[in-house]
Amino acid sequence: HAAEHFYTSGDLEPLCDFIETRYFQVFDNRDYRWNNELVIKTAFLVVLFSDTFYIMDSETAIDKGYADLSLIIRPDMRKYRLLDHLLE
């Protein structure tokens, strides 16, 4: 439910809590030495992936920078109360 809440509200806190308590609890302290941006991005991608509602992209070029992860509502899904999202 954290993903659905995020899709419509943009509220990251419940989503982050879910990832921390359900996914990252599995890792040992030794695993964190290999942690990098790709690990975090992949965790969000796994939880948020919905190709029914969103076009998802990594490192989307925006102006003079890049968004780590973008979720853009598919044109035929704009009738629903969903939000576009850029995660940086």
N, C-alpha and C positions, 0 to 999 in steps of 0.2 A: 504493500500500500504506500510505502514511502515514495516509490517512483511515480505512481499516479498523482500523489499529492504534489510532488515537484512539477510534473507536467502542467498542472493547472494553476499553481501558485508561485512557482519559482523559489519556494522556501527550501534551502539546502540543509538546514539543521537536522530534520528527521532522516534525510537521506544519508548524511554523514554519520549520524548515530548508528543507523542500520549497517553501514559498511564497516564501521569500527567494531561493532559488537558481533557481527555475524561472519565477516571475512577476515579482518585483521587479527582477531583473537586466535586464529589458527596458527599464525606465524610465531616463531620463536625469536628471541632477541637477536640471535645470530642471523636470521633472515633479513633483518633490517639493514645490515651493512651493505646489502646489494640493492636496497630500495632506491628508486629514482622516479622521475616524473612519469615515465612510461607505466610503471606499476600502478601509480595512483590513477592515471588516465584509464588504464585497462579496467580497474575496479569500477569506476564510474560507467564505463562503456558496458560492462557486463550487467550492471544493475539497471541502466537506463535504456538499453537497446530495445527499440521498437520500430521496426521498418514498416509497420502498418501505418503509423502516424507521422513518423519523422524521417527526413533524410539526414543521416548522421555523417559527420566528416571530422577528420582530425587535422589540425594545423591549417585551418581555413584562413586564407589571406584576407585581412581586413585592414583597409587603409595602409598604414605603414607597419603593421604588425601581423600577428597570427593568433587566432583563438585556439587554445589547446583542444577543445572539443566543441563542436556545434551541433545543435539539434534544430533543424529547420522543418517546420510543419509542411507536410506534403500538400500541394495545391488543392487536392480533392478532400483534404481533411480540415481545411480552414473553417468549415462550418461548425466544428466543435470548439469548446472553450479551452483550447490549449494555447500555450505560449511558445514562441521561439526561444531558444536558450543558447548562450555562449558561455562556456566555462573557461576560465583563464587561471 
